[in-house]
Amino acid sequence: EIDYEKHLYDGEDSEQVAAARWSNVMDFCDWMSQRAGGIIDDTSGASTTSERKSLLEVAQTISLLSTISEREQDQNVVTLSTLHAAKGLEWPHVMLVGVTEGLLPFKLDDDNGRQEKISDDTLARLQEERRLMYVGITRAQRSLAVSWTKKRKKGREMVAGIPSRFIAEMALDKTTAKEDPREKLKALRAEFARRAADTATAAAAASATGSP
């Protein structure tokens, strides 16, 4: 057992929040159990039997339903995705956030890359995490932004953030754009304001001429 309930309570200052998160976990487990079939006790106390499904079959069903739902929605939206779920997909613009030691790669026993000799198991895990980083990088069609945090919350404490070793491995040269995010945001706001003004001007002109 991974003692996830204890992990939730240790990581939250509020027991009420932790209890709510654990309740969500239990509800999800119950939902998965029902979808997996077999003998299920309904609210009346009666037992019903349905076709059993493996965990893989249930996961495939959920994935299919999610895909259908996404196709029915407007695609001009911001998509939040894990690196694993992003495999095989692409987007015009991609932002990899939280690319720090302890997150990517995730908690390796090599003192954040400072140990010269590390175990074969750690090397294998590091290589797998490196492949995940590559997956994230190659999802971008036009632009890629990589960010890390100066500080992040670990349990109930704030700890210093260390940029992931994978960023250095990307070997970005001096011609790679390193934009100030505040200036970038300012430019985006100005661009959106300009487009909104152009749209309003066009609508006013169309209304004045009586055209649809």
C-alpha positions, 0 to 999 in steps of 0.5 A: 500500500502507498498510504495515499490517505496519510500523504493527503493529510500530511500535505494539507494544512486543513484537515477539511480540505484533505478529507474532501480530497480523500472523499473524492478518491474514494468516490472515484474508486467506487465509480471504477468498481461499478464500471468494472462490473461483477456483483454490485450492491445497489442503494436498495441493498439488492445485489446485481450482476453485470459483465466483468471488465478489466481495468484496461477495458474500463480505462479504454472506455473512459479514454474513448468517451473523453475523446468523443467529448473533446471532438464535440467541443470548441478546439480553440481552447487551452489544454492541460495535459500530463506528459504521458497523456500528451503522447501522439498529440500536438499543439501550435503552442506548448508550455512546459511548466514546473520543469524543476528537479524533484518534479522532472525528473521526479525525486531521484536519489542522486542529489539532484544530479550532483552524485557521480555514481548512481545505481542502475535503477536510478539511471533507468528511471532518469532515462525514462524521465528524459524520454518524457521531457522529449515527448513534451518538447516535441508536442510543440508545432510553432513555439515552446516555452519552458519554465521552472519555479524559484520556490515550490511547496513541498508538504507544508514547507516552501523549498527552493526550486532547482531548474531541471538538468534536462533544460541544460541538456537541451543546449539552447544557444544564445540565439534562442529567445529568452523573453521576459514573461512580463513583457510578453504578457504586456505585448499579448494584452496590447495585441488582444486590445488592438484586435478587439478595437479593430472588431468594434470599428468594423462592427460600427462601420457595418452598422452605419452602412446598414450592411449585415 
